[in-house]
Amino acid sequence: MAGHRWSDSDDDLARRMAQFQLPPTIPERGAPPRPAVTRLTYQYAWGSESDIVYRRNPDLHYLVRDDSLLVKPQLNGIIVFRPWDWLETVLEGIIEWEIPAHEESKIILQSGDVQYAPPRRLSLLVDQAFVRVHQIISPFEISVGRKNYEDERHWLYDSSLDIASVAVKVGPFRVEATAGREVYVDGDVAPNQRQPKDAIDTYIVYADYRGIEDHRFAVYTIIRDDTLTEKQRKLLERKTRRELYGVRALGRPTDAFNYWFEFAQMLGKDGPSLEGPTRGGPTKRFLAHAYDVGATYRFNTLPLLPSITVGYAVGSGDKSPNDRNNNEFRQSGLQTNETRFAGVSKFKIYGEALDPELSNLKIFTASVGCRPFSTAFVEFVYHRYRLDEFDTSLNSAVTAEMNRVERLRGRSKDVGTEYDVVIGFRRILGLRLGLDVRAGWFDPGTAFLRNERNNRAPIIRRADQAMSVIAKFWW
């Protein structure tokens, strides 16, 4: 065990330990015969991850009709075929239909922009379809096709990519280099359905080390370079090239304690604005950073197995928008920021209702959880948000603008507070049925104050609360 010193009491314990002998490995010396089949030629699995998603008041104004309720039945299946030891093929498909039980066809945002409801159709998506060659080219392996990429915390990526990759593993070290796009080939085979093709080249180099038991260390580079044509680029604000360089450490040295550490530096180019008053401005350099640290402790000897989690995350903001540097951190764009603390359910670690990207934000998180039954876990999560630098908008699920009354009340960095409840059930009625219920309440801070009259006769009021509830059924 790391950090443990050998003592006299340990010598006494060693003398009292039972002796054992490894079993023989040679048949002539009594070893059992080797199984006739050493490779599973076929494997398959199927299941469902169906959602019911309710969002209330993302505009933070009860008079704006922007609530939504979506029902998302889903069925997924995967087939793995290994005709030879050195070749593996994977095919995974997802049938999903987003059914709007309630959704506004058009919403006018505070910025004046109009948000239209996207089309909701049956989707038959090829989520994975790749081949992997290994062993005969050991220590290398090559993968080509559509492959799902997930890191442990979904902080870097949680997405399917059309890729070609090369990986090498030597002892505790593994390095994988990947090049591709999110959608290079249309993967939706349902009638009258189409995946919009992606025009952002993605390059990933991820190297990790697992030579210390129960600890993982990694360094990575993620480059996303947009290759949009001028016509396609009109849908976006700028042409950008994001380069993320980072290090991370994850570990669970004991059954009771685990930790995480993330640090990323963002470089690259932020191209000139294509529309608006700053159209044709100078190209800026990205120079931003972010970090996320935290730990969970489980009281495994107490009733209900309680646990506590504390975390702090910062994504830098841009203090001087008119200089040559853009200091606002942005994540890769492939992340979902979903993981679990001590429970069985994954959830939005930066808040279910606000659901922000770690960009120009400081987030303090505290959580307590317990296991009231052997098949259930309940977690209560608290988030406190502040801007890193003054701004008028967030990259989040909340569409309201900030600091709209700064001439009357001054600017504020107080984004607000969120309270989340996460409940996970597994093995319901002894079946493989599971249910996750995740609910979040976002209480806006003074950065979201609004004026309901005019500057001559102002009526300053706090923004209204937002809520999100997600029920996920597992089978």
TAQUISUL-V677678 format. One record per pair of residues at least 12 apart in sequence whose C-alpha atoms are under 7 Angstrom apart, sorted by the first residue. I is the first residue (numbers start at 1). J is the second residue. D is the distance in Angstrom with one decimal. If there is no record, write none. Layout:
# TAQUISUL-V677678
I/J/D  I/J/D
This chain:
# TAQUISUL-V677678
41/81/5.7  41/82/4.7  41/83/6.0  42/80/5.8  42/81/4.8  42/82/6.5  43/79/5.8  43/80/5.0  43/81/6.6  44/78/5.5  44/79/4.4  44/80/6.1  45/77/5.7  45/78/5.4  45/79/6.8  46/76/5.6  46/77/4.0  46/78/6.3  47/75/6.0  47/76/5.5  47/77/6.4  47/475/5.1  48/74/5.6  48/75/4.5  48/76/5.7  48/474/5.6  48/475/5.0  49/74/5.9  49/75/6.9  49/472/6.4  49/473/5.6  49/474/4.9  49/475/6.8  50/72/5.6  50/73/4.6  50/74/5.0  50/472/5.6  50/473/5.2  50/474/6.9  51/71/6.1  51/72/5.0  51/73/6.5  51/470/6.8  51/471/5.6  51/472/4.5  51/473/6.4  52/70/5.8  52/71/4.6  52/72/6.1  52/470/5.7  52/471/5.2  52/472/6.6  53/69/5.7  53/70/5.2  53/71/6.5  53/469/6.0  53/470/4.6  53/471/6.6  54/68/5.8  54/69/4.5  54/70/6.5  54/468/5.7  54/469/5.1  54/470/6.4  55/67/5.7  55/68/5.3  55/69/6.6  55/467/5.9  55/468/4.5  55/469/6.6  56/68/6.7  56/466/5.6  56/467/5.0  56/468/6.2  57/466/4.9  57/467/6.8  58/397/6.7  58/398/4.6  58/399/5.8  58/466/5.7  59/398/6.1  59/399/5.0  59/400/4.7  60/400/6.1  60/463/5.5  60/464/4.8  60/465/5.9  60/466/6.0  61/463/6.3  61/464/5.4  62/464/6.6  66/104/6.2  66/107/6.4  67/103/6.7  68/102/5.2  68/103/4.6  69/100/6.1  69/101/5.4  69/102/4.9  69/103/6.4  70/98/6.4  70/99/5.6  70/100/4.6  70/101/5.6  70/102/6.8  71/98/5.9  71/99/5.0  71/100/6.4  71/101/6.7  72/96/6.6  72/97/5.6  72/98/4.6  72/99/6.1  73/96/5.9  73/97/5.9  74/94/7.0  74/95/5.6  74/96/4.4  74/97/6.8  75/94/5.8  75/95/5.2  75/96/6.6  76/93/5.7  76/94/4.4  76/95/6.3  77/92/5.7  77/93/5.6  77/94/6.7  78/91/5.7  78/92/4.1  78/93/6.5  79/91/5.3  79/92/6.4  86/133/5.6  86/134/5.0  86/135/5.2  86/136/6.0  87/132/5.8  87/133/4.8  87/134/6.5  88/131/5.7  88/132/5.1  88/133/6.6  89/130/5.9  89/131/4.4  89/132/6.3  90/128/6.7  90/129/5.5  90/130/5.5  90/131/6.4  91/128/5.4  91/129/4.5  91/130/6.9  92/126/6.1  92/127/5.5  92/128/4.8  92/129/6.4  93/125/5.7  93/126/4.6  93/127/5.4  93/128/6.9  94/124/5.8  94/125/5.1  94/126/6.5  94/127/6.6  95/123/5.7  95/124/4.6  95/125/6.4  96/122/6.0  96/123/5.2  96/124/6.6  97/121/5.9  97/122/4.4  97/123/6.0  98/120/5.6  98/121/6.6  99/120/6.6  104/117/6.7  105/117/5.0  109/399/6.9  110/400/6.1  110/401/6.5  122/190/7.0  123/188/6.4  123/190/5.6  123/193/6.8  124/188/5.4  124/189/5.6  124/190/4.9  125/187/5.6  125/188/4.4  125/189/6.4  126/187/5.1  126/188/6.3  127/146/7.0  127/160/6.3  128/146/4.9  128/147/4.9  128/148/6.2  129/145/5.7  129/146/4.9  129/147/6.5  130/143/6.7  130/144/5.4  130/145/4.1  130/146/5.5  130/147/6.3  131/143/5.6  131/144/5.6  131/145/6.6  132/144/6.8  139/168/5.4  139/169/5.6  139/170/6.7  140/166/6.9  140/167/5.6  140/168/4.4  140/169/6.8  141/166/5.8  141/167/5.2  141/168/6.4  142/165/5.7  142/166/4.7  142/167/6.5  143/164/5.8  143/165/5.2  143/166/6.6  144/163/5.8  144/164/4.5  144/165/6.5  145/162/5.5  145/163/5.5  145/164/6.6  146/160/6.5  146/161/5.4  146/162/4.2  146/163/6.1  147/160/5.4  147/161/5.5  147/162/6.4  148/160/4.1  148/161/6.3  153/337/6.6  153/338/6.3  153/339/5.2  154/335/5.6  154/336/5.7  154/337/5.0  154/338/5.6  154/339/6.7  155/335/5.3  155/336/6.6  155/337/5.0  156/332/6.3  156/334/6.6  156/335/5.1  157/334/4.5  157/335/4.1  157/336/7.0  158/334/5.9  158/335/5.3  158/336/6.1  159/334/6.0  160/182/6.3  161/180/6.5  161/181/5.6  161/182/4.3  161/183/6.5  162/180/5.4  162/181/5.4  162/182/5.9  162/183/6.2  162/184/5.9  163/178/6.5  163/179/5.5  163/180/4.2  163/181/6.6  164/178/5.9  164/179/5.7  164/180/6.5  165/177/5.5  165/178/4.3  165/179/6.4  166/178/6.7  172/209/5.5  172/210/5.0  172/211/4.9  173/208/5.9  173/209/4.7  173/210/6.7  174/207/5.6  174/208/5.5  174/209/6.7  175/206/5.7  175/207/4.2  175/208/6.6  176/205/5.7  176/206/5.5  176/207/6.5  177/204/5.7  177/205/4.4  177/206/6.6  178/203/5.6  178/204/5.0  178/205/6.3  179/202/5.8  179/203/4.5  179/204/6.5  180/201/6.0  180/202/5.3  180/203/6.6  181/198/6.4  181/200/6.2  181/201/5.4  181/202/5.5  182/198/6.0  183/197/5.1  183/198/5.0  184/197/5.9  184/198/6.2  185/197/7.0  199/226/6.1  199/227/5.5  199/228/5.6  200/224/6.2  200/225/5.4  200/226/4.1  200/227/5.7  201/224/5.7  201/225/5.2  201/226/6.2  202/223/5.7  202/224/4.6  202/225/6.6  203/222/5.7  203/223/5.1  203/224/6.6  204/221/5.7  204/222/4.6  204/223/6.5  205/220/5.5  205/221/5.2  205/222/6.6  206/219/6.1  206/220/4.4  206/221/6.5  207/219/5.5  207/220/6.1  214/251/5.6  214/252/5.4  214/253/5.4  215/250/5.9  215/251/4.2  215/252/6.5  215/253/7.0  216/249/5.7  216/250/5.2  216/251/6.0  217/248/5.8  217/249/4.6  217/250/6.6  218/247/5.7  218/248/5.3  218/249/6.5  219/246/5.7  219/247/4.4  219/248/6.5  220/245/5.8  220/246/5.4  220/247/6.5  221/244/5.5  221/245/4.7  221/246/6.6  222/243/5.8  222/244/5.0  222/245/6.7  223/242/5.7  223/243/4.4  223/244/6.3  224/241/5.7  224/242/5.2  224/243/6.6  225/240/6.4  225/241/4.4  225/242/6.5  226/239/6.4  226/240/6.1  226/241/6.3  234/274/6.9  237/273/5.8  237/274/5.8  237/275/6.6  238/270/7.0  238/271/5.5  238/272/6.0  238/273/5.1  238/274/5.9  239/270/6.6  239/271/4.9  240/269/5.6  240/270/4.8  240/271/5.5  241/268/5.2  241/269/5.1  241/270/6.6  242/266/6.8  242/267/6.2  242/268/4.9  242/269/6.7  243/266/5.5  243/267/5.0  243/268/5.3  244/264/6.3  244/265/5.7  244/266/4.6  244/267/6.5  245/264/5.5  245/265/5.2  245/266/6.4  246/263/5.5  246/264/4.0  246/265/6.1  247/262/6.2  247/263/5.5  247/264/6.5  248/261/5.4  248/262/4.5  248/263/6.3  249/261/5.1  249/262/6.8  256/297/5.5  256/298/4.6  256/299/6.6  256/300/6.6  257/296/5.7  257/297/4.6  257/298/6.4  258/295/5.7  258/296/5.4  258/297/6.8  259/294/5.7  259/295/4.1  259/296/6.3  260/293/5.6  260/294/5.5  260/295/6.3  261/292/5.8  261/293/4.5  261/294/6.8  262/291/5.2  262/292/5.0  262/293/6.3  263/290/5.8  263/291/4.3  263/292/6.7  264/289/5.6  264/290/5.4  264/291/6.4  265/288/5.9  265/289/4.4  265/290/6.7  266/286/6.3  266/287/5.8  266/288/5.0  266/289/5.8  266/329/6.5  267/285/6.9  267/286/4.6  267/287/5.2  267/288/6.8  268/285/5.9  268/286/5.1  269/283/6.8  269/284/5.8  269/285/4.7  269/286/5.6  270/283/5.8  270/284/4.9  270/285/5.9  270/286/6.4  271/283/4.5  271/284/6.3  284/324/5.1  284/325/5.2  284/326/6.2  285/324/6.5  285/325/4.8  285/326/5.9  286/325/5.9  286/326/4.8  286/327/6.0  287/325/6.3  287/326/6.0  287/327/5.0  288/316/6.0  288/327/4.4  288/328/5.7  288/329/4.9  289/315/6.3  289/316/5.7  289/329/5.7  290/314/5.4  290/315/4.3  290/316/6.1  290/329/6.7  291/313/5.6  291/314/5.5  291/315/6.7  292/312/5.8  292/313/4.1  292/314/6.5  293/311/5.6  293/312/5.6  293/313/6.4  294/310/5.5  294/311/3.9  294/312/6.3  295/309/5.7  295/310/5.8  295/311/6.5  296/308/5.7  296/309/4.3  296/310/6.7  296/341/6.8  296/342/6.9  297/309/6.5  304/370/5.5  304/371/4.9  304/372/5.5  305/370/5.5  305/371/5.8  306/369/5.5  306/370/4.3  306/371/6.9  307/342/6.7  307/368/5.6  307/369/5.1  307/370/6.3  308/367/5.5  308/368/4.5  308/369/6.5  309/366/5.6  309/367/4.9  309/368/6.5  310/365/5.7  310/366/4.6  310/367/6.5  311/364/6.0  311/365/5.0  311/366/6.5  312/363/5.7  312/364/4.7  312/365/6.1  313/362/5.8  313/363/5.1  313/364/6.6  314/358/6.9  314/361/5.7  314/362/4.5  314/363/6.4  315/329/5.6  315/358/5.1  315/359/4.6  315/360/5.0  315/361/5.3  315/362/6.6  316/328/5.4  316/329/5.3  316/359/6.3  316/360/4.8  316/361/6.8  316/388/6.0  317/329/6.4  317/359/6.7  317/360/4.0  317/388/5.4  317/389/5.2  318/389/6.3  319/389/5.7  328/359/6.4  328/360/6.0  329/359/5.1  329/360/6.6  330/358/6.8  330/359/5.4  331/357/6.9  331/358/6.7  337/349/6.1  343/377/5.6  344/377/6.6  344/424/6.0  345/424/5.4  345/436/6.3  351/383/6.9  351/418/6.7  351/440/6.9  352/420/6.8  352/439/6.6  352/440/5.0  352/468/6.3  353/440/5.0  353/441/6.1  353/442/5.9  353/466/6.6  353/467/5.4  353/468/4.8  354/396/6.0  354/397/5.5  354/398/5.8  354/442/6.4  355/396/5.4  355/397/5.6  356/395/5.8  356/396/4.0  356/397/6.6  357/395/5.6  357/396/6.0  360/387/5.7  360/388/5.0  360/389/6.4  361/385/6.8  361/386/5.8  361/387/4.6  361/388/5.2  362/385/5.7  362/386/5.2  362/387/6.1  362/388/6.1  363/383/6.5  363/384/5.7  363/385/4.8  363/386/6.7  364/383/5.6  364/384/5.1  364/385/6.7  365/382/5.6  365/383/4.6  365/384/6.6  366/381/5.9  366/382/5.2  366/383/6.7  367/379/6.8  367/380/5.5  367/381/4.3  367/382/6.1  368/380/5.4  368/381/6.7  375/425/5.7  375/426/5.2  375/427/6.5  376/424/5.5  376/425/4.5  376/426/6.4  377/423/5.8  377/424/5.3  377/425/6.8  378/422/5.8  378/423/4.5  378/424/6.6  379/421/5.8  379/422/5.1  379/423/6.4  380/420/5.8  380/421/4.8  380/422/6.5  381/419/5.9  381/420/4.9  381/421/6.3  382/418/5.9  382/419/4.9  382/420/6.4  383/417/5.7  383/418/5.1  383/419/6.6  384/416/6.3  384/417/4.7  384/418/6.6  385/414/6.8  385/415/5.3  385/416/5.4  385/417/6.1  386/413/5.3  386/414/5.0  386/415/5.1  387/413/4.8  387/414/6.7  387/415/6.6  390/413/6.1  401/448/6.8  402/447/5.2  402/448/4.7  403/447/5.2  403/448/6.1  403/449/6.9  404/450/6.3  405/449/6.7  405/450/6.2  405/451/6.4  411/447/6.9  412/446/6.2  412/447/4.8  413/447/5.9  414/445/5.1  414/446/5.6  414/447/5.3  415/444/6.0  415/445/4.7  415/446/6.8  415/447/5.5  416/443/5.6  416/444/4.3  416/445/3.9  417/442/5.9  417/443/5.2  417/444/6.5  418/440/6.8  418/441/5.5  418/442/4.3  418/443/5.9  419/440/5.7  419/441/5.3  419/442/6.7  420/439/5.5  420/440/4.2  420/441/6.4  421/438/5.8  421/439/5.3  421/440/6.5  422/437/5.9  422/438/4.5  422/439/6.6  423/436/5.7  423/437/5.2  423/438/6.5  424/436/4.5  424/437/6.5  432/475/5.9  433/474/5.6  433/475/4.8  434/473/5.8  434/474/4.7  434/475/6.4  435/472/5.7  435/473/4.7  435/474/6.0  436/471/5.7  436/472/5.1  436/473/6.6  437/470/5.8  437/471/4.5  437/472/6.5  438/469/5.7  438/470/5.2  438/471/6.5  439/468/5.6  439/469/4.3  439/470/6.4  440/467/5.6  440/468/5.2  440/469/6.5  441/465/6.9  441/466/5.9  441/467/4.6  441/468/6.8  442/465/5.6  442/466/5.2  442/467/6.2  443/465/5.0  443/466/7.0  444/463/6.1  444/465/6.4  446/462/6.9  448/462/6.8  448/463/5.8  449/461/5.8  449/462/4.8  449/463/5.7  450/462/6.5  450/463/6.6
